[in-house]
Amino acid sequence: MPLNFQGIDPETGDDNSPTVWVDDETRDILVQAWDADDATVTEISAKAWAPGHTPGIPAGESVIRIPARMVPILRKACDAAERTDLR
């Protein structure tokens, strides 16, 4: 699984490192970020966001918080994931 680094939180210090990669084989976007706080997880868990979707966070999934300042990095990752010349 070759990962292509896209960027790191521009305000990262020595202890934090929200980071974005693209898997060169699957074109999946991988994000390392902060765990959402309990209040946010509770709010999300209580709602069914799509018609017919069971409320809650399924096993194997989690809620992460990505700082808004990382939007340009996510856009870059989306563009990289959509590139067809790398497939």
Secondary structure as the mmCIF struct_conf table of DSSP 4:
data_model
#
loop_
_struct_conf.conf_type_id
_struct_conf.id
_struct_conf.beg_label_comp_id
_struct_conf.beg_label_asym_id
_struct_conf.beg_label_seq_id
_struct_conf.end_label_comp_id
_struct_conf.end_label_asym_id
_struct_conf.end_label_seq_id
STRN STRN1 LEU A 3 ILE A 8
TURN_TY1_P TURN_TY1_P1 PRO A 10 GLU A 11
BEND BEND1 ASP A 14 ASP A 15
STRN STRN2 THR A 19 ASP A 23
TURN_TY1_P TURN_TY1_P2 ASP A 24 THR A 26
STRN STRN3 ILE A 29 GLN A 32
STRN STRN4 TRP A 34 ASP A 35
HELX_LH_PP_P HELX_LH_PP_P1 ALA A 36 ASP A 37
HELX_RH_AL_P HELX_RH_AL_P1 ASP A 38 SER A 45
TURN_TY1_P TURN_TY1_P3 ALA A 46 ALA A 46
BEND BEND2 ALA A 50 ALA A 50
TURN_TY1_P TURN_TY1_P4 PRO A 51 GLY A 52
HELX_LH_PP_P HELX_LH_PP_P2 HIS A 53 THR A 54
BEND BEND3 PRO A 55 GLY A 56
TURN_TY1_P TURN_TY1_P5 ALA A 59 GLY A 60
STRN STRN5 ILE A 64 ARG A 65
HELX_RH_3T_P HELX_RH_3T_P1 ALA A 68 MET A 70
HELX_RH_AL_P HELX_RH_AL_P2 VAL A 71 GLU A 82
BEND BEND4 THR A 84 THR A 84
TURN_TY1_P TURN_TY1_P6 ASP A 85 LEU A 86
#
